[in-house]
Amino acid sequence: MPELFDRLACDLARFQASRVEGYGKLCRARGVNLSTLSQATDAPAVPTDAFKIARVATFPEDAAVATFRTSGTTVGARGTHAMRDTASYDAAAVAFGRWALAAELSERVPVVVLGPSPNEAPDSSLGHMNGLFVDAFGLPAPVEHTYFISDDVLDVAGLDERVAFAMAQGREAMIVLATSFALVHLLDALDDAPFRLPQNTRVMQTGGFKGRSREMDAKRLRRDLARAFKIDERQIVLEYGMTELSSQFYEATVAKNDAPAWVYVEPPWARVVPVDAVTLEPVADGEVGIARIEDLMNVDSAFAVLAADRVRRVGAGFELLGREPDASPRGCSIAIDEMLGR
Amino acid sequence: MSRTEAERISDVRQVLEAARTLVRERAELAAEIARTTGLSPEGVELAMTEHLETTATDAELASLVARAGDAPRVHVILSANVFIAALRAIAIARAASRFVTVRPSRREPVFARALVGALGCTEITLAENVAPMEVTGGEIHVYGRDETIARVRAAARPGVVVRGHGAGMGIAWIGPGWPVSEAARALASDVVPFDQRGCLSPRVALVLGDEARAEAFAEALHDVLGAWETKVPRGELSREEAETAARYSETMTFAGKVFEAPGHIVALAHEGSVLAVPPPGRHVHVARVSDARSVASRIAPLSRAIVAVGASDPTEARAFAPAHARVSVLGQMQRPPLDGPVDNR
């Protein structure tokens, strides 16, 4: 119901403009009349860069119960997203995660994380979400049998043991939560050997390589993973999320039989609008723009976030096209990306 | 036969003379440079008449020659540079070797080609391509982004010396000595040349004092850059520059205060916030500093990229400037003496 979405979004815009000084300034600078605002896209989005250099929160610092930080090393700053209550974040993440990853699973399954435990990475929103999924979908298991990266080292033997145990118990499904670079490290460690997982396993793959593994073509990575795990490629589900948001986006290949691969779908409480990177106006349907993400779960920060990723609407979802291809800069003035080493 | 220092200086002087010829007869050349660089015609005129290093003292050239070393041949790869940088690159190569091959930048090839043509010297030739793996001896001087330099280094044969000249940026220090209006005028004259696409171009200004002084400086800079726009309009931004500028404007409207006009952005940051670096295109990030002793730590994350520091008082700036950075008085950042590479890293 777009009308309801817009009504809620505009209410959030008014609330945030009244509580977050920077957002109030941004609305005034862009000539937005908040009292008559009726379309969410008429309200400005807060660039992700702002989370690195200013506080984006409607509440005092001492009221924060969780503070998530981006992992990217930047010029002295990490993006910060503080929350005074994670209840709505948690409920939304589990609800949409269940739809995208746990569809048709009638019981709890072994959940393994190719990532650090939330205790080891307390400021990682991904770590927090993984922890939620472990609790919501997983069979009880000790931490060391659930999280298989510690001190940046992937415990392949431990993972193998946990999978073997699940197979021996006759488990038909597992959920594997992993970053792209962790999956590449796993493939490298396997060196072409198979690593069979229960046949109805779902793999959530998120993020890029961030220089932490060799880069791999996305299609090849998927093909190699499916071959190693002995599962269908459609059981590998891409997730798109970021610290500055409270919602996530997934491929619907597990949830819907006819869903196209490489297309992310939004939960009902969030939407992704491709906008022109200069005018910040929505582009025509099917054209490429940068992602303006409207997330109604971002109650206490910014309901609209301007990401740096390029996206394109496709049917009921969107394709994620990554950052702008590296254009050759004019002159010898250092490019911001070069300075950040990304 | 090896050349004497005097012969090398004489050879470099011929490069400067060729450049002076181009400046004298620049009408057609300048129009073509404007088409390829995206600078306005006035911007090209400013660069050619004010910032091209067509003169140098004997001492400066002696320094340049001494720093250039000696090589049987130098291959110059111009990958990313402002157009006038071809002059210094060729001068350094010529100081190092009698034989020079120049591969002009694909984005800004016109001036380099014209300069080699004006030299009319069989020992200095143009090449459409220089494949590092095919260079069998001598040196390769590569001007470009870090990844380009790394690629050339990786491909070069053993024994071939690769000298990389990377991209960079400048910062400005507005100390207590100057009135803000004077400092703003001087800084603007460093920002405008090449539409801030030079590696010496200042993109961040640190203002010592209270909030009122920092804001007064930002406002004054906004006014001066506005005045420059009528004399030397900014050229066309690339799509990428325009996109990054739009994002920077939104970010700083949220996180500070923005003074924006069609030809520039000046953004005033809150004290203590992380230094954001705006994209080239006459965009300046102004940050207040309440204690000069905090500057070194404030700029530390940017240190590797900073190749120039302009200051109201260079003596003060040397206390925090990275050791490799050129330090000059504000207004002189884009006029480095022809004494060696601009990049001292």
Interface residues (C-beta under 8 A of the other chain):
Chain A: G22 Y23 K25 L26 A29 P44 A45 V46 P47 D49 A50 K52 I53 A54 V56 T74 V75 G76 A77 A277 V278 T279 L280 I290 L306 A308 E324 A327 S328 P329 R330 G331 C332 S333 I334 A335 I336 E338 M339
Chain B: T37 G38 A80 N81 V82 A85 R106 R107 E108 Y143 G144 R145 D146 E147 H165 G166 A167 G168 M169 F194 Q196 R197 G198 C199 S201 R203 S238 R239 E240 E241 A242 E243 T244 A246 R247 Y248 E250 T251 T253 F254 A255 G256 K257 V258 A269 H270 S273 V274 L275 A276 V277 P279 P280 A300 P301 L302 A305
